[in-house]
Amino acid sequence: MSDQEKELGVLRQQIDRIDKQIHELLNERARCAQQVADVKLKHQGQREAVFYRPEREAQVLRAVMARNPGPLADKEVARLFREIMSVCLALEEPMRVAFLGPEGTFTQQAALKHFGHSVLSVPLASLDQVFREVSSGTAHYGVVPIENSTEGVVSHTLDLFKQYSLRICGEVELPVHQHLMRKADDDGEIKRIYAHQQSFTQCRSWLDAHYPSVERVEVISNAEAARRVADEGAGTAALASDMAAELYELAVVVRNVEDQPDNVTRFLIIADQEVGPSGQDKTSILVQAHHEPGALYQLLEPFYRHGISLTRIETRPASVGYLFYIDFEGHYSDDAVDEVLSELEAESVELKLLGSYPRCVL
């Protein structure tokens, strides 16, 4: 046996011992999670028990990153713990998470990034259906897009918050990378490219430079674009994600063809659930202001006076005046936030608290 083989043998034995310890600790954690479920059922009952606590998970993930000494990167360690928590939570209660389908969309990627891969992710045909499934209790949670750094706010999502009495209980930020893909055995000329309308917009300059005369066909999602290419084959290509390429067994021809390399989409987690403070939170509201001069100033002035930072403000037309969607730092239970909400409620036509929730961790 060479010196190298001897040294590697010692290290491999050490890895085997560590793996055994990790395995034992994982099962110990899983048993503890089962005991947590038993306590919740004992004190809350089957109908009222809440197994998933977004604020608790956010605190755990932040603690993981804060104490991480390396060499593993903070976010990589946090992703490992996300999957551990997902598996353990599934032992307490398997969760159904509705998302805007079909399978292979960026929204499904966001759902799995937030909840881990041990949830049952349920693809639905429209945002309306996602809100309906969560509102009826058929799905525990829903994942919906709210804004893109290139395209701006998703107006339909805002409209649905006005219609349904659901709460925001989390957010996910997902870097969006578009890839050109086609069937692996198709090496002929590309005559048609399928994609969602937003993907065509996000990749317009690249497409104009490389495929200026190729037909561009809009479909309901990038996953649908990949499915079309898988079915039609020769001469077709799609703009879609890695997940779609894997799901429909397509070969990625060119990666990251988006015009803005830092393109990010933000998603919201919706549920019929209030979330306690995690220590680093956001709050979202809908406010209908009076139709009068200075209405926007009257809305924003209390935030300035109480030292609360806004992170997003959008304007939507309403039957009388305008409806404002506002994101800001803090939890509704904070004294300063509570005072601002009270002032806004007194000075506006309508105030709807959409929820307070942990700021995005991963």
Secondary structure by P-SEA (a helix, b strand, c coil): ccaaaaaaaaaaaaaaaaaaaaaaaaaaaaaaaaaaaaaaaacccccccccccaaaaaaaaaaaaaaccccccaaaaaaaaaaaaaaaaaaabbbbbbcccccccaaaaaaaaaccccccccccccaaaaaaaaaaccccbbbbbccccccccaaaaaaaaacccccccbbbbbbbbbbbbccccccccccbbbbcaaaaaaaaaaaaacccccbbbbcccaaaaaaaaaaacccccccccaaaaaaaccccccccccccccbbbbbbbbccccccccccccccbbbbbccccaaaaaacaaaaaacccccbbbbbbccccbbbbbbbccccccaaaaaaaaaaaaccccccccbbbbcccc
